[in-house]
Amino acid sequence: MKKVSGCLKINITLQRPGFSFRINETFKPGITGVFGQSGAGKTTLLQCISGGVHPENGYISSNGHTLFSKSDNVNVPSHKRRVGYVFQEGRLFPHFSVRQNLLYGTRFRKNNNTGNALERMTGMLNIDHLIDKYPGSLSGGERQRVALGRALLASPEILLLDEPFSALDQELRQQIIPYISKVAKHLNIPVLIVSHDLPDIIKLTSRLCLLSKGEVVAHDHYEALMHQQYLFNILPAADALNSITMEVKSVNPEDGMIVLNGFGEGRRVNVTFEPGVHNYTRGSKMKVFLRPDHIVLARGRVEGSSFRNQLEGRIVETFDEGPRLLCHVDCGFPLVAEVSRAAGRELELQKGTRVFCLFKTLALDAVQV
Ligand SMILES: Nc1ncnc2c1ncn2[C@@H]1O[C@H](COP(=O)(O)OP(=O)(O)OP(=O)(O)O)[C@@H](O)[C@H]1O
């Protein structure tokens, strides 16, 4: 696949009855997760990039090429933009077989290794057995995988994925996620993913663009956004996840347990793994995910319990979220814990309170980075 490296620059406005869209952002090569409540303008953003919707003012450029410019009267038609667009429901050509749909994706390829690329793609997405079928006889998940393959085979300069995982079961998501990640790295192009599934997105990227009422309210790394109140105005608190980068300190295959080191002694976290399925080596980096409502806060260490992880820290901020209280805890690295307001009151949890964050190893989800 040809390596291209370039930014997607967008500075546009668009007016609809009751909705103003205004965006001035640069998307670097790599994956950016696009989040926002329903009607925030996520699909409008993707459609402006693909050429399906025309902004009223401004410009869009990709890798230094102008796709749209009001002042220069440029508006490259959709089919001439090197944009791969994968929709929630796939949108394949119904009268084409899977093979023909995939080959349609190769029409812009300049080299002649189409057959190899097709074979690699079908193997990777587990669709080789479907190659002679027609979209009408495929399941939603199968259609989605073919649509993804078709978009990638076109060697796009920009890849847009609109809710790409929603039709896939958990197993297929886990298969495709690393593949999307690998492709994004290899192609080195901007990839924008609209998804409501935060855990899947932050396994792919930590870069998020948050939209609200047609405007970008934040474009930053998830770890930084996690500690901003406005993330919780957009995301339900239950969807938020702690994401911590740690290092493997020791591996114990007998117990299926790895010990990870955070920052400094005493900041160790135990994670389970399946020996034989995953191989971890000392010193490798891991990303650990932990839901705020899977953390128990205690005023002291709890003896004689099954909690393998008890991290001491201090509350740096609290946020009222209706019946819940979000506590931002500094325990060498930042953690957000969610408790009921009643529990917060009884334990007198407030800024400065010393607490222990307790969580089971099984509450953690870890991926190698
Ligand atoms: N073709 C259209 N004509 C007029 N208004 C539209 C059109 N398409 C979308 N809108 C409006 O533009 C706004 C943004 O819509 P958009 O589809 O971009 O939101 P979204 O963030 O993708 O929402 P969702 O998560 O529900 O898909 C909404 O107020 C929507 O009603």
The ligand as a Tripos MOL2 file, in Angstrom:
@<TRIPOS>MOLECULE
LIG
   31    33     1     0     0
SMALL
NO_CHARGES

@<TRIPOS>ATOM
      1 N1        -30.4520   16.5900    5.2440 N.pl3     1 LIG1
      2 C1        -30.6980   17.3680    6.2880 C.ar      1 LIG1
      3 N2        -31.4960   18.4400    6.1890 N.ar      1 LIG1
      4 C2        -31.7300   19.2570    7.2460 C.ar      1 LIG1
      5 N3        -31.2060   19.0510    8.4600 N.ar      1 LIG1
      6 C3        -30.4110   17.9860    8.6210 C.ar      1 LIG1
      7 C4        -30.1190   17.0810    7.5600 C.ar      1 LIG1
      8 N4        -29.3010   16.1160    8.0200 N.ar      1 LIG1
      9 C5        -29.0910   16.3960    9.3350 C.ar      1 LIG1
     10 N5        -29.7740   17.5050    9.6830 N.ar      1 LIG1
     11 C6        -29.7460   18.1500   11.0210 C.3       1 LIG1
     12 O1        -28.4080   18.5640   11.2760 O.3       1 LIG1
     13 C7        -28.0790   18.3550   12.6600 C.3       1 LIG1
     14 C8        -26.8320   17.4820   12.7650 C.3       1 LIG1
     15 O2        -27.1350   16.1920   12.2770 O.3       1 LIG1
     16 P1        -26.0690   15.0140   12.2360 P.3       1 LIG1
     17 O3        -26.7130   13.8730   11.5190 O.co2     1 LIG1
     18 O4        -24.7880   15.5180   11.7060 O.co2     1 LIG1
     19 O5        -25.8830   14.6840   13.7860 O.3       1 LIG1
     20 P2        -25.1240   13.4430   14.4750 P.3       1 LIG1
     21 O6        -24.2310   14.0130   15.5150 O.co2     1 LIG1
     22 O7        -24.4770   12.5920   13.4350 O.co2     1 LIG1
     23 O8        -26.3270   12.6710   15.1550 O.3       1 LIG1
     24 P3        -26.5800   11.0820   15.4070 P.3       1 LIG1
     25 O9        -25.6330   10.6550   16.4960 O.co2     1 LIG1
     26 O10       -27.9970   11.0420   15.8540 O.co2     1 LIG1
     27 O11       -26.3610   10.3660   14.0990 O.co2     1 LIG1
     28 C9        -29.3170   17.7600   13.3090 C.3       1 LIG1
     29 O12       -30.0340   18.8230   13.8980 O.3       1 LIG1
     30 C10       -30.0840   17.1770   12.1380 C.3       1 LIG1
     31 O13       -31.4720   17.1670   12.4100 O.3       1 LIG1
@<TRIPOS>BOND
     1     1     2 1
     2     2     3 ar
     3     2     7 ar
     4     3     4 ar
     5     4     5 ar
     6     5     6 ar
     7     6     7 ar
     8     6    10 ar
     9     7     8 ar
    10     8     9 ar
    11     9    10 ar
    12    10    11 1
    13    11    12 1
    14    11    30 1
    15    12    13 1
    16    13    14 1
    17    13    28 1
    18    14    15 1
    19    15    16 1
    20    16    17 2
    21    16    18 1
    22    16    19 1
    23    19    20 1
    24    20    21 2
    25    20    22 1
    26    20    23 1
    27    23    24 1
    28    24    25 2
    29    24    26 1
    30    24    27 1
    31    28    29 1
    32    28    30 1
    33    30    31 1
@<TRIPOS>SUBSTRUCTURE
     1 LIG1         1 GROUP 0 **** ****
